[in-house]
């Protein structure tokens, strides 16, 4: 199987930005930054024809409400929002910007609640964390019926391959060694 293009770089440290910028990937998750440097990061990604999805809760100096979503869309030209908050998903949908809802599989109750949240706010994609649980990946994909990203703790080619074989549509990772690998 060839999963090229299905790895999503997640920038978790500024030192990774140039590697993500020069990767073969079409989309980058921005997990760091602030109100002063986010626009420049997005402009650089756009110059390389990459989509910039921003995890709103990880950006300092910007609120976590509908006005912050509108501001990031209007002022920074983001291509998508990543969030754990249902109200941010609804705000992103109102701005017609793609949205990813992050869910955490810490136990059965958390997963059940996450599935309910996904059903009620209907994000465009769902990101399951951590990404190392084949049975949970499969169950999540069957339940949500949305594109599924898995992330968190995926550090090797075999882990990414297993995630894809379990039903993941994408793997997001801060492990730059995976960003240009053909799996």
C-alpha positions, 0 to 999 in steps of 0.5 A: 500500500502507498500512503504518500500524502496521508501523513500530516506534519504536526509542528510542535516545535519551531525547529520543525517549521522548515522541515514541514515547509519543505516536506512533500505533504500538502497539509500541515497542522500548526500546534505552536505559535501566537498572535504575532507569528501565526500569520507569517507561518501561514503565509509561508505555508501557502507560498509552498501550496500547503494548507495550514490547519491551526489548533486554536487551543495551542495558539497564545494571545488568541481567544477560544471562541467564535470571534477568535475563529472569525479573526483567524479566518479573516486575518490569517487565512487559515485553511482549517481549525483543530479543536477539542471544543464542540463550540469551536467546531460550530463556529468554524462551520459558521465561517465555512472553514474545515474543522477537525475535532480532536478526541481522546480515547482514555477509557470507554466512557471518554470514547462514548462521550467523544462519539456523542460530541462528534454526532452533535456538532458534525466536524469535517474530520475527527482526530483520534488520540493516541494513534496506537490502538488498532481496535479503537481506530477501527471502532472509531472509523466505523462509528463516526463515518467521517475522515479519521486522522490518528495522532499522538505517539506515532513515531515509526513507519510500522506504527503509521502503517498499522494505523492506516490498515486499521482504518485511519485516513491520515496520520498526524505526527510531529516525527519529522522522519515520517513526513516524506516517507512512502509507507 
